Amino acid sequence: MHPSARQNCQHFFDTYHSAFPAGGKIVEIGSQDVNGGLRDIFPDSFEYVGVDFVAGKGVDVVLDDPYQLPFATESLDVVISSSCFEHSEMFWLTFLEILRVLKPNGLFYLNVPSNGVFHRYPVDCWRFYPDSGKALITWAKRNSIPAALLESYTSEQAGDQWNDFVAVFIKDEAAISTYPNRILDKLVHYSNGYRSASPDILKHTVLPEDLRKIVLINKVISGQVRTK
């Protein structure tokens, strides 16, 4: 797990956990601990279940079908998934299944690469751009689910090549008031942020961080920008 993925999940917990129900049930999709996990971010007071497509460290439940979750409808308080949706050939089906198992005021936290190297596990299919969260809400409502996007953003790199697209969804938009706080209330280093009920893009940028760095380097080389 790259550093920014863990940092972003910590931001999610720090921002939203005060509104989680006591003893709530949290499910992580793609929980195998390959080079670090998220389980220890959540205190033992929560029931934490890790699911994945293969057995391994951090996996409590192995899925028979990647597009069917073995949980009852409206039984979960929080679902999280980090660095997993890019490996799902049909992530939109997974998204609907996640919404099915969430309680009406349940949250789905999604972290998925917005750029980065080709890394098959066993396939590598997708990267997410700033409008991806809103597109998933359109898909949910097309399937008669009144979900809402509470916020989304693209995080900055943390010592490697990854920029993460981060989004927080709620199953029923009528329950938005359950969660008054947002990660973006305090986060400084991000781009292209969205907040619920606001049409504006926060810290809008056209170029991804990699290209911004290349442009700056070229300006330094050409003498347009002087370094100390």
GUMAR-209801 format. One record per atom (N, C-alpha, C): x, y, z. Coordinates in pm, whole numbers, padded with zeros to 5 digits, always signed. Layout:
! GUMAR-209801
XYZ/...
//
This chain:
! GUMAR-209801
+00085-00119+00000/+00000+00000+00000/+00089+00124+00000/+00069+00212-00096/+00152+00332-00102/+00108+00433+00005/+00199+00522+00047/+00173+00608+00163/+00048+00693+00154/+00021+00751+00037/-00095+00840+00026/-00225+00765+00045/-00230+00637+00007/-00352+00558+00025/-00384+00544+00174/-00285+00517+00252/-00307+00506+00397/-00342+00642+00458/-00271+00745+00416/-00299+00879+00467/-00443+00921+00440/-00490+00892+00320/-00627+00932+00284/-00731+00859+00368/-00708+00730+00394/-00803+00656+00478/-00800+00708+00621/-00683+00747+00668/-00675+00807+00803/-00754+00937+00808/-00744+01018+00701/-00824+01141+00695/-00974+01108+00701/-01014+01003+00629/-01155+00963+00630/-01200+00926+00771/-01123+00842+00838/-01161+00801+00973/-01165+00920+01068/-01062+01004+01064/-01056+01118+01155/-01175+01212+01135/-01221+01225+01011/-01328+01318+00979/-01466+01264+01012/-01490+01135+00985/-01626+01082+00990/-01657+00991+01109/-01555+00939+01178/-01583+00831+01273/-01670+00874+01391/-01669+01002+01426/-01749+01045+01541/-01899+01024+01517/-01938+01013+01391/-02079+00990+01358/-02110+00843+01330/-02007+00755+01333/-02032+00612+01316/-02106+00559+01438/-02197+00465+01421/-02264+00406+01536/-02168+00325+01621/-02190+00322+01752/-02104+00244+01842/-02109+00097+01802/-01991+00035+01793/-01986-00105+01754/-02027-00130+01611/-02015-00029+01527/-02057-00042+01387/-01978-00145+01310/-02035-00192+01200/-01971-00295+01118/-01909-00231+00995/-01779-00257+00979/-01702-00202+00868/-01649-00316+00783/-01668-00307+00652/-01618-00409+00560/-01520-00342+00464/-01403-00404+00450/-01305-00358+00352/-01303-00452+00233/-01319-00398+00115/-01313-00476-00008/-01173-00460-00068/-01106-00573-00088/-00967-00571-00131/-00875-00558-00013/-00896-00644+00088/-00830-00626+00218/-00697-00697+00232/-00654-00775+00132/-00530-00849+00149/-00414-00753+00177/-00339-00782+00281/-00226-00701+00322/-00103-00745+00244/-00075-00674+00136/+00041-00705+00054/+00163-00630+00105/+00149-00501+00125/+00260-00420+00180/+00204-00314+00274/+00110-00356+00357/+00044-00265+00452/-00106-00272+00436/-00178-00246+00544/-00324-00254+00540/-00388-00134+00609/-00521-00139+00614/-00599-00029+00672/-00668-00069+00802/-00669-00197+00835/-00746-00246+00948/-00711-00174+01078/-00583-00148+01100/-00543-00091+01227/-00578+00057+01242/-00629+00119+01136/-00677+00256+01147/-00806+00261+01230/-00882+00152+01225/-01012+00147+01291/-00999+00076+01426/-01042+00138+01535/-01028+00077+01669/-01104-00056+01680/-01066-00135+01779/-01128-00265+01802/-01275-00255+01841/-01321-00135+01875/-01462-00118+01911/-01554-00138+01791/-01498-00134+01670/-01576-00161+01549/-01556-00306+01506/-01661-00363+01449/-01650-00496+01388/-01596-00479+01247/-01477-00532+01223/-01407-00511+01096/-01395-00643+01022/-01441-00646+00898/-01436-00767+00816/-01364-00735+00686/-01257-00809+00658/-01185-00790+00534/-01224-00895+00432/-01261-00851+00312/-01297-00944+00205/-01204-00921+00086/-01178-01028+00014/-01092-01019-00104/-01127-01134-00196/-01064-01135-00313/-01090-01239-00412/-01002-01361-00389/-00898-01344-00305/-00806-01453-00275/-00777-01454-00125/-00738-01570-00073/-00701-01580+00067/-00566-01514+00091/-00546-01465+00213/-00419-01403+00246/-00428-01326+00376/-00318-01267+00415/-00313-01186+00536/-00413-01071+00527/-00494-01056+00631/-00593-00950+00635/-00726-00985+00573/-00739-01107+00520/-00863-01149+00453/-00943-01241+00545/-01064-01201+00580/-01153-01282+00662/-01251-01362+00577/-01291-01305+00463/-01389-01370+00375/-01336-01366+00233/-01331-01483+00169/-01292-01491+00028/-01419-01495-00057/-01428-01403-00153/-01548-01392-00236/-01550-01502-00343/-01665-01568-00356/-01684-01664-00464/-01709-01591-00596/-01777-01478-00587/-01811-01396-00703/-01771-01252-00669/-01682-01190-00746/-01636-01055-00711/-01746-00950-00718/-01859-00985-00776/-01968-00889-00790/-02087-00922-00700/-02066-01010-00603/-02170-01040-00504/-02106-01043-00365/-02158-00960-00277/-02106-00955-00141/-02193-01040-00049/-02134-01121+00039/-02209-01213+00123/-02263-01146+00251/-02331-01034+00232/-02387-00961+00345/-02532-00925+00314/-02613-00919+00417/-02755-00889+00400/-02774-00744+00355/-02883-00721+00286/-02918-00587+00243/-02932-00494+00363/-02872-00376+00352/-02877-00271+00455/-02829-00322+00592/-02715-00392+00591/-02661-00448+00715/-02529-00386+00759/-02466-00303+00674/-02334-00250+00703/-02338-00100+00726/-02250-00055+00815/-02240+00088+00844/-02141+00159+00752/-02030+00093+00722/-01925+00153+00640/-01863+00045+00552/-01840+00079+00427/-01760-00004+00337/-01645+00081+00288/-01525+00025+00290/-01409+00096+00237/-01342+00010+00130/-01281+00077+00034/-01205+00006-00069/-01093+00097-00116/-00970+00047-00107/-00854+00126-00145/-00767+00047-00241/-00733+00111-00353/-00644+00050-00452/-00698-00085-00499/-00827-00090-00523/-00891-00215-00564/-00975-00199-00690/-01050-00089-00701/-01142-00074-00814/-01071-00074-00949/-00945-00034-00952/-00873-00035-01080/-00853-00177-01131/-00863-00275-01040/-00844-00416-01076/-00976-00489-01100/-01087-00418-01089/-01220-00478-01112/-01264-00447-01255/-01286-00552-01333/-01323-00530-01473/-01455-00455-01485/-01547-00475-01391/-01678-00409-01394/-01707-00347-01258/-01629-00246-01223/-01641-00186-01089/-01778-00126-01063/-01850-00089-01169/-01983-00030-01151/-02081-00131-01091/-02060-00259-01119/-02143-00362-01055/-02107-00375-00907/-01979-00368-00878/-01935-00371-00737/-01994-00253-00661/-01997-00137-00724/-02050-00017-00659/-02197-00035-00621/-02277-00091-00710/-02418-00115-00679/-02433-00216-00566/-02349-00316-00565/-02355-00418-00460/-02318-00357-00325/-02222-00268-00325/-02185-00197-00202/-02303-00115-00150/-02368-00043-00238/-02483+00036-00196/-02595-00053-00144/-02610-00170-00200/-02715-00262-00152/-02693-00299-00007/-02571-00330+00032/-02546-00381+00167/-02532-00270+00271/-02519-00145+00228/-02509-00035+00323/-02645+00001+00381/-02643+00043+00507/-02763+00101+00568/-02791+00235+00500/-02914+00288+00513/-02944+00415+00445/-02847+00528+00478/-02798+00533+00602/-02699+00636+00637/-02556+00584+00631/-02537+00470+00565/-02404+00409+00554/-02316+00481+00455/-02184+00472+00479/-02086+00540+00395/-02002+00440+00316/-01965+00482+00196/-01867+00409+00117/-01748+00501+00091/-01632+00458+00139/-01507+00531+00117/-01431+00463+00005/-01397+00539-00099/-01328+00484-00216/-01197+00559-00237/-01089+00482-00252/-00959+00536-00291/-00912+00453-00409/-00883+00519-00521/-00842+00447-00641/-00743+00535-00718/-00644+00479-00784/-00545+00562-00852/-00605+00653-00958/-00550+00773-00965/-00583+00864-01074/-00473+00863-01180/-00360+00804-01145/-00249+00784-01239/-00165+00668-01186/-00045+00654-01236/+00044+00551-01183/+00072+00439-01280/+00167+00355-01243/+00218+00251-01332/+00114+00141-01354/+00130+00072-01463/+00048-00045-01497/+00087-00158-01402/-00012-00204-01322/+00019-00307-01222/-00097-00408-01219/-00077-00522-01278/-00183-00622-01293/-00199-00704-01165/-00327-00716-01122/-00354-00797-01003/-00499-00850-01008/-00535-00942-01091/-00454-00995-01201/-00463-00909-01326/-00549-00808-01323/-00561-00715-01435/-00555-00573-01378/-00529-00478-01464/-00527-00336-01426/-00601-00260-01535/-00723-00214-01503/-00815-00168-01607/-00846-00019-01607/-00840+00047-01491/-00899+00180-01481/-00814+00278-01403/-00831+00407-01435/-00787+00519-01353/-00906+00615-01340/-00916+00683-01226/-01033+00767-01200/-00994+00915-01205/-01078+00993-01274/-01058+01137-01285/-01158+01210-01195/-01146+01344-01182/-01228+01417-01084/-01379+01401-01097/-01431+01375-01216/-01576+01360-01231/-01625+01217-01207/-01535+01126-01173/-01574+00985-01160/-01677+00964-01049/-01662+01035-00937/-01758+01019-00828/-01898+01060-00868/-01908+01171-00938/-02040+01217-00983/-02100+01119-01085/-02014+01060-01167/-02063+00962-01264/-02121+00839-01193/-02057+00797-01084/-02109+00682-01009/-02243+00715-00944/-02262+00840-00902/-02392+00880-00849/-02499+00876-00958/-02466+00920-01077/-02560+00909-01189/-02599+00764-01213/-02501+00674-01204/-02526+00531-01221/-02616+00477-01110/-02592+00520-00986/-02675+00476-00874/-02821+00519-00894/-02841+00645-00929/-02977+00696-00944/-03047+00633-01064/-02972+00599-01166/-03030+00526-01280/-03082+00390-01235/-03023+00339-01126/-03066+00211-01069/-03155+00230-00945/-03215+00349-00936/-03316+00380-00832/-03259+00378-00690/-03133+00416-00676/-03070+00427-00545/-03039+00575-00521/-03095+00637-00416/-03079+00782-00397/-02948+00820-00329/-02838+00770-00381/-02707+00795-00320/-02662+00938-00345/-02563+00980-00268/-02505+01114-00285/-02355+01107-00265/-02286+01197-00334/-02142+01213-00317/-02119+01322-00213/-02064+01285-00098/-02038+01384+00006/-01918+01471-00030/-01814+01409-00086/-01697+01485-00128/-01606+01395-00210/-01519+01459-00287/-01415+01386-00358/-01301+01482-00388/-01185+01423-00414/-01068+01505-00445/-00959+01415-00500/-00855+01475-00556/-00735+01403-00597/-00622+01444-00504/-00565+01347-00435/-00459+01379-00339/-00325+01394-00410/-00235+01465-00344/-00102+01485-00400/-00013+01364-00371/+00095+01353-00446/+00188+01242-00430/+00259+01250-00295/+00293+01134-00243/+00364+01127-00115/+00489+01043-00131/+00585+01097-00203/+00713+01029-00219/+00714+00920-00325/+00609+00913-00407/+00605+00814-00514/+00526+00872-00631/+00484+00785-00725/+00419+00835-00848/+00268+00845-00838/+00209+00804-00725/+00065+00790-00719/-00007+00919-00680/-00110+00952-00757/-00213+01047-00715/-00341+00966-00700/-00406+00978-00585/-00526+00899-00557/-00652+00982-00576/-00750+00923-00643/-00885+00979-00643/-00956+00925-00520/-01008+01015-00438/-01075+00978-00313/-01218+01029-00318/-01314+00945-00279/-01454+00986-00277/-01523+00922-00157/-01617+00997-00099/-01699+00947+00010/-01845+00958-00033/-01914+00844-00033/-02054+00837-00076/-02143+00801+00043/-02267+00846+00040/-02367+00802+00135/-02480+00736+00058/-02536+00629+00113/-02635+00552+00039/-02762+00631+00010/-02810+00707+00109/-02935+00782+00093/-02908+00929+00117/-02929+01010+00016/-02901+01153+00027/-02983+01221+00136/-03094+01158+00178/-03175+01215+00286/-03102+01214+00420/-02995+01135+00430/-02922+01122+00556/-02792+01202+00557/-02774+01293+00463/-02649+01369+00453/-02617+01442+00584/-02719+01494+00651/-02695+01572+00773/-02633+01491+00886/-02633+01358+00872/-02568+01272+00973/-02418+01303+00982/-02361+01348+00872/-02217+01370+00865/-02189+01516+00826/-02176+01604+00924/-02158+01746+00893/-02016+01783+00851/-01918+01700+00884/-01778+01735+00857/-01730+01674+00726/-01629+01738+00667/-01570+01691+00542/-01417+01691+00554/-01354+01596+00487/-01208+01593+00481/-01155+01726+00427/-01224+01780+00327/-01179+01903+00263/-01189+02026+00351/-01254+02012+00467/-01257+02124+00562/-01116+02159+00610/-01028+02057+00618/-00895+02078+00674/-00782+02043+00576/-00810+01958+00478/-00703+01913+00388/-00651+02031+00305/-00520+02037+00291/-00456+02146+00217/-00405+02100+00081/-00339+01985+00079/-00269+01941-00041/-00356+01846-00123/-00430+01901-00216/-00517+01823-00305/-00549+01910-00426/-00617+01851-00523/-00666+01927-00638/-00804+01875-00678/-00876+01956-00753/-01005+01919-00813/-01100+01854-00712/-01132+01929-00608/-01221+01879-00505/-01366+01912-00532/-01455+01823-00488/-01599+01846-00492/-01655+01833-00351/-01756+01911-00320/-01831+01898-00195/-01978+01888-00228/-02053+01813-00147/-02197+01801-00170/-02261+01939-00168/-02360+01956-00252/-02439+02079-00262/-02361+02198-00319/-02244+02174-00373/-02167+02282-00434/-02126+02243-00576/-02158+02326-00674/-02123+02293-00813/-01979+02327-00847/-01911+02400-00759/-01777+02449-00791/-01671+02341-00770/-01566+02349-00850/-01450+02263-00831/-01351+02339-00744/-01310+02279-00635/-01215+02342-00544/-01072+02311-00588/-00988+02413-00592/-00848+02400-00632/-00838+02332-00769/-00912+02389-00862/-00919+02332-00997/-00784+02340-01067/-00747+02230-01129/-00628+02227-01213/-00653+02135-01332/-00601+02173-01445/-00620+02093-01566/-00515+01983-01576/-00391+02016-01543/-00283+01920-01556/-00270+01836-01430/-00248+01705-01443/-00217+01623-01326/-00080+01660-01272/-00051+01615-01150/+00072+01656-01083/+00197+01619-01162/+00199+01503-01225/+00316+01462-01304/+00347+01565-01413/+00244+01606-01485/+00265+01700-01596/+00300+01839-01544/+00242+01878-01430/+00278+02008-01372/+00427+02011-01339/+00479+01901-01287/+00621+01894-01254/+00708+01900-01380/+00663+01832-01486/+00739+01833-01612/+00742+01974-01670/+00628+02043-01666/+00622+02180-01717/+00718+02270-01639/+00719+02253-01505/+00808+02334-01422/+00954+02304-01454/+00989+02176-01469/+01127+02139-01501/+01169+02200-01634/+01079+02194-01733/+01111+02251-01864/+01132+02402-01856/+01055+02468-01770/+01071+02612-01754/+01205+02644-01688/+01244+02561-01591/+01373+02581-01526/+01485+02562-01627/+01476+02457-01708/+01579+02428-01808/+01590+02542-01910/+01475+02597-01951/+01474+02702-02051/+01504+02840-01993/+01516+02847-01861/+01549+02975-01798/+01430+03061-01767/+01307+03012-01790/+01187+03091-01759/+01163+03101-01608/+01214+03002-01534/+01203+03004-01388/+01342+02988-01330/+01377+03074-01238/+01509+03067-01175/+01501+02996-01042/+01597+02912-01013/+01604+02845-00884/+01711+02914-00801/+01699+02905-00670/+01795+02968-00580/+01927+02890-00579/
//
